[in-house]
């Protein structure tokens, strides 16, 4: 097990406010808003996601094909990859969103630690 692995139930999510003075706004072109940062706990190498990556999600945004999304189902949230409206991409192909699933936020930025401490 890697040192940077964050258990799903421990410090995996963090809410932040990014304002016009934040480097993310200027470098990445992010809008001033509240974001939820979620740590990836299951890698998906084919999509370039590594365990420990941090995705900044924004609520109230429209998602499009290929977007990393936050899905809510029965009060629980998890990461997903939107294939097209109403469909998710999964390692074995695609599947429709279930009636109990809702896309609640869209990934706007990805952070990765390049060097260990």
C-alpha positions as CSV (number, residue, x, y, z in Angstrom):
1,X,0.0,0.0,0.0
2,X,1.4,3.4,-1.0
3,X,2.0,6.1,1.7
4,X,-0.2,8.6,-0.2
5,X,-3.3,6.4,-0.3
6,X,-6.2,8.0,1.5
7,X,-8.9,5.7,2.9
8,X,-12.3,6.5,1.6
9,X,-13.6,7.4,5.1
10,X,-10.7,9.5,6.2
11,X,-9.9,13.0,5.0
12,X,-10.8,12.2,1.4
13,X,-12.9,15.3,0.8
14,X,-12.2,18.9,1.5
15,X,-14.3,22.0,0.7
16,X,-12.4,25.1,-0.5
17,X,-13.2,28.6,-1.8
18,X,-11.1,29.7,-4.8
19,X,-11.1,33.5,-5.2
20,X,-9.6,35.9,-7.8
21,X,-6.3,36.0,-5.8
22,X,-5.8,32.2,-5.9
23,X,-3.2,30.8,-8.3
24,X,-5.8,28.3,-9.6
25,X,-8.0,31.1,-10.9
26,X,-5.2,32.7,-12.9
27,X,-3.2,29.7,-14.1
28,X,-6.1,27.2,-14.7
29,X,-8.8,29.8,-15.6
30,X,-11.1,28.6,-12.8
31,X,-14.1,30.7,-11.8
32,X,-14.2,32.2,-8.3
33,X,-16.4,29.6,-6.5
34,X,-16.7,27.0,-3.8
35,X,-15.1,23.7,-4.8
36,X,-15.0,20.3,-3.3
37,X,-11.7,18.5,-3.5
38,X,-11.9,14.7,-3.7
39,X,-9.0,12.3,-3.5
40,X,-9.0,9.4,-6.0
41,X,-8.8,6.2,-4.1
42,X,-9.0,3.7,-7.1
43,X,-6.7,4.4,-10.0
44,X,-7.9,4.3,-13.6
45,X,-4.7,4.3,-15.6
46,X,-6.4,4.2,-19.0
47,X,-8.0,7.6,-18.2
48,X,-4.8,9.0,-16.6
49,X,-6.1,8.9,-13.0
50,X,-3.7,7.8,-10.3
51,X,-4.5,6.9,-6.7
52,X,-3.9,10.0,-4.6
53,X,-4.9,12.5,-7.4
54,X,-7.1,15.4,-6.2
55,X,-10.0,16.5,-8.4
56,X,-11.7,19.9,-7.8
57,X,-15.4,19.6,-8.3
58,X,-17.9,22.5,-8.8
59,X,-21.6,22.1,-8.1
60,X,-24.2,23.5,-10.5
61,X,-22.2,23.0,-13.7
62,X,-23.3,21.2,-16.8
63,X,-21.3,18.1,-17.5
64,X,-20.3,16.9,-21.0
65,X,-18.8,13.9,-22.6
66,X,-15.5,12.8,-21.0
67,X,-16.0,14.9,-17.8
68,X,-15.1,13.5,-14.4
69,X,-18.2,13.8,-12.4
70,X,-19.4,13.4,-8.8
71,X,-22.4,11.0,-8.6
72,X,-24.8,10.9,-5.7
73,X,-26.8,7.8,-5.0
74,X,-28.8,7.2,-1.8
75,X,-26.9,9.9,0.1
76,X,-23.5,8.5,-0.9
77,X,-21.2,10.1,-3.5
78,X,-18.5,8.7,-5.7
79,X,-16.5,9.6,-8.7
80,X,-17.5,8.7,-12.3
81,X,-16.6,9.5,-15.9
82,X,-19.4,10.7,-18.1
83,X,-19.5,9.0,-21.5
84,X,-22.4,11.1,-22.8
85,X,-25.5,12.7,-21.2
86,X,-27.2,9.9,-19.2
87,X,-24.3,7.4,-19.6
88,X,-21.2,6.6,-17.6
89,X,-18.0,5.1,-18.8
90,X,-16.8,2.1,-16.7
91,X,-13.7,-0.1,-17.1
92,X,-15.8,-2.7,-19.1
93,X,-17.5,-0.2,-21.4
94,X,-20.5,2.1,-20.8
95,X,-23.7,2.0,-18.9
96,X,-26.7,4.2,-18.4
97,X,-27.1,6.2,-15.2
98,X,-29.5,4.3,-12.9
99,X,-32.7,6.2,-11.9
100,X,-31.2,6.4,-8.3
101,X,-28.0,8.1,-9.6
102,X,-27.6,11.9,-10.1
103,X,-24.6,13.8,-11.4
104,X,-24.2,16.5,-8.8
105,X,-20.8,18.1,-9.6
106,X,-18.3,18.4,-12.4
107,X,-14.5,18.1,-12.2
108,X,-12.9,21.4,-13.1
109,X,-9.2,20.7,-12.2
110,X,-6.9,17.8,-11.4
111,X,-4.0,18.0,-8.9
112,X,-1.2,15.5,-8.6
113,X,1.7,15.3,-6.2
114,X,4.8,14.8,-8.4
115,X,7.5,14.2,-5.7
116,X,7.2,12.4,-2.4
117,X,8.2,13.9,0.9
